[in-house]
Amino acid sequence: MLKLSWELLLEVQGRLEAELIKSMLEASGIQVELFQEAVGHHVYPVMVDGLGRVQVFVAKEDLSAARHIIAQMQPPTVIE
């Protein structure tokens, strides 16, 4: 039996951003798991002392592809 091995892709502040990233990656066929501290998880999102931080994990074999997708999601830097 194959055991799926997970790697930390990134950490974001807030469940909404994590869910958007998860949707983008899953649309590309990449399995995603989110991990967040339980306090304020659903009803009242808490952003104090890292409690709003969400870790985004992907399957080890998909890490490179996921990094590539995330890099493309970053907005371009505007220099004035």
Phi, psi and omega in degrees: 000130179284134177255123181285129181253128183259146176234143176288121178273308180194170174238138178233163180261102176113142183292325181300311179298319179298318179294323177296316178296317179301315180298316179298315182292317180295329177295337178264009177085017181259128178285137184226141172232137178252142177230130179216145174303148187288332184294124178071021186298313185244306190286308182236099181297125182255133181242026184258136175053038176078005181289341177271359182287135178237130177265134180252117180250144175230161176299140185308319183288345179260002186301314181297314179296320179296319178299321179296317179295317179297319179299325179286339180282339183295132179291147178295148179279128179261124178252124181258000000 
